[in-house]
Amino acid sequence: MSLGPGMEVAVRCTADRWDRAVPPTVVATAHLVMIAVDEQGKPRPIPPLELTTDEERHAFHLAEIRRKHRLPLRDELAAAAAG
């Protein structure tokens, strides 16, 4: 399933202790929205994802929920900025 030209990418940043051997600590997480563009800089479709595991299907479902909330917020903020 593809949601058009965009794809959400999950990023997790970790830090390693320099003074002892312990597991890395998660210091930041983010969900970035990347848009595929063509040579003219216009959004272009991307191939659909092939979700094969329950974990992938669950992550995709969570991304759909975030998108459902993100798009109306974007539109509301744009309307408020326009006055």
N, C-alpha and C positions, 0 to 999 in steps of 0.2 A: 504494500500500500504506500502510495506517495501522496504527500500533501502539497504538491506543486513544486516550485523551485527551491523550497526551503528544507533544511534538515536541522534538527536539534542535536547538538553534540554535548555530551556530558564530560566535564573536566574535573579531575580531583588532583589537588596539589598536596604533596607530602613533604615533610622535613625529616631529615636524618640527624640524629644527635652526633656530634663530632667527638664527644668525650666518653661515650659508652655504647655498647652493643645492645640496642633495644629496637623493637619494631618501629618503623616510620610512623610519624604522627600526621594525621590529616589536618592541614592548616587552612584549606579553602576548597570549596566546591562551587561549581557554576554549571549552568545549562546555557550554552551559547547557540544562537540561531544563525546558521550560515545560509546564504542565498547563492545558488549557482547562477552565473551570468554568462552571456555569450560574448562574442568579440566586440559588440557595440555597448556592452555594459548593461544589457537588458536581462531581466530574470528569464531563465530557461528551465524547462522541466528536468527532473533528475529521474533515474531509473527507480522503480519501486523497491522497497526493502523486502527481503525474503525473511520473514520471521519464522524461525524453525524450533525455538525452544520456548518453554513457558516463561523463562526469565526474560527473553527478548520480547515476547508478547506483553508481559507485565510492564516492562520499561516503556514500550511503545504506548500502552494505554495511559501511563502516567504523563508522557509527553503530550498526548492528546488533551488531557485535562489542563495542563499548563497552557497549551495553545488556546484552548477555549476561553481561558481567563485573560490571557495576554492580549488578544486581538481587540476585545471591547475596551480594555484599558488604554491601548494605543490610540484608538479612535476618540475616546473621551479626552485624553490629554491633547491630541491634535486640535479638537474642537475648542478646548479651553484656551489653547495658545493662540488660536485664530481670533479669539475675542467674541 
